[in-house]
Amino acid sequence: MRPFTEREAMFPDMTSPEPIQTTAEPDQAPQQALPEGIEPRDLLRRFPACFDLANPRPLKLKVHKDMLKPLAAELILTEGASKDQRATAQWVLSRKLKQALAHYCSQPAYLEAMREGAPRIDLYGTPAGEVSARHAERASALLRGETKPRKPPSAKPPIPPLPKDAPLTEDAIVPGRLELTLKFNQLPKAVPIKDGMKIGIQTDNALVVATLRPKAWKKLTKANSDWPQWVAALSGTLGAQVPTDKGPAIILQEPNLQVFEKKPKPATPA
């Protein structure tokens, strides 16, 4: 059974009632566990302090939950009825109660009583909360024949559309560090110089030149001799562009080298 929501209890939409679901042989259980001939309006008459068609007052929120328990205790037969029969009778009783509340809460007199700040009452006619502005507007909208209440005009100014592009201001820029990372899997032919071993890596876009420290170069040569397959990652800051006999080259400053063994994927069994 779908839960009976607060909005349905206080502001039912009579134009689109929920379809009644049935189970196998649904009309046999109520005849055994629920007395025949009970009409939805009969359920409201059992609470005269709460329901008065001549002078309706706003109901407590979720009042149907307070009603269902005593109604079930009074009307659902327990002697000689199975557990499934009692459960079906409980569903039928809840459905009838929902229909009764939907009809009661849709009456013009009830909607007129739904004024902001008006006291709500429980089953015994005692105050139990107040009508909120949202519920009062909902009732007023239903009286006007609207399915939804009018939304109050927004106090916020409209948000202008964002431009496709805009220049950056000075406070929108923060300092950072541009780094370049290269990957290669072949041992380059290094050129010994004073600061270390100078290597070149040709990428799709440019030639990158870096000088490796002796320790880094030793790591690279050891990986090449120990591992059948490997991949090296060389990262550093982007330096100046210099001319070479191979064309313009980018200097990679403060290079940092990492080498990883590249293991072949295991063969997939046929």
Secondary structure as UniProt FT lines:
FT   HELIX           6..10
FT   TURN            14..15
FT   TURN            26..27
FT   HELIX           28..33
FT   TURN            36..37
FT   HELIX           40..44
FT   TURN            45..46
FT   TURN            48..50
FT   TURN            61..62
FT   HELIX           63..75
FT   TURN            79..80
FT   HELIX           83..105
FT   HELIX           108..113
FT   TURN            116..117
FT   STRAND          119..121
FT   TURN            123..124
FT   STRAND          127..130
FT   HELIX           133..143
FT   TURN            144..145
FT   HELIX           170..172
FT   STRAND          179..184
FT   STRAND          191..193
FT   TURN            194..195
FT   STRAND          196..202
FT   STRAND          207..212
FT   HELIX           214..226
FT   STRAND          230..244
FT   TURN            245..246
FT   STRAND          247..261
//
